[in-house]
Amino acid sequence: MTQQAQLKGRAARLAALLPAGTSSAARTPFVLLVVVLLGGGLITLLMLNSALNEGSFRLSDLKRDTTELTDERQALQRDIDAYSAPDALQQRARELGMTPGGPPVFLEPDGTVRGSKAPASGSPAAPRPAPSPSASPADPSPSPSRTASRAATTPSPTPEATE
């Protein structure tokens, strides 16, 4: 029985440490703190979610732009490949009045010519007139045919001229 008396004594002492009645005044600040923390967390989560959604929309816009630019790049690459194909180059050269060249001739450092000097074979077609400078000032990028015509009209040194 002494153990029960001791337990009652210990329980009585612990009960003395607890407040005597139910006090709602001590719970009110705690409940308000919990509500404020939960509300703040909810608002923060909502703001974070909307920021992530905005980033997702931006990412999808950038992916769409990347796809469009990739398609445009591939189309331009196809155009470049079509213009630089040997058949297309030969056709444009003939339209510009160019003829196939003969065997190459080289100048040695001492000024002598190595190789046989022979004129180009073939009859030149009628050269196309050069485009006027005011043909299209709004188009800053020259078309391949305009670039080729400018290159064809540029004089280049010939071995005959250096002798």
Buried (B, 14 or more C-beta within 10 A) or exposed (E): EEEEEEEEEEEEEEEEEEEEEEEEEEEEEEEEEEEEEEEEEEEEEEEEEEEEEEEEEEEEEEEEEEEEEEEEEEEEEEEEEEBEEEEEBEEBBBBBBBBEEEEEBEBEEEEEBEEEEEEEEEEEEEEEEEBEEEEEEEEEEEEBBBEBBEEBEEEEEEBEEEE
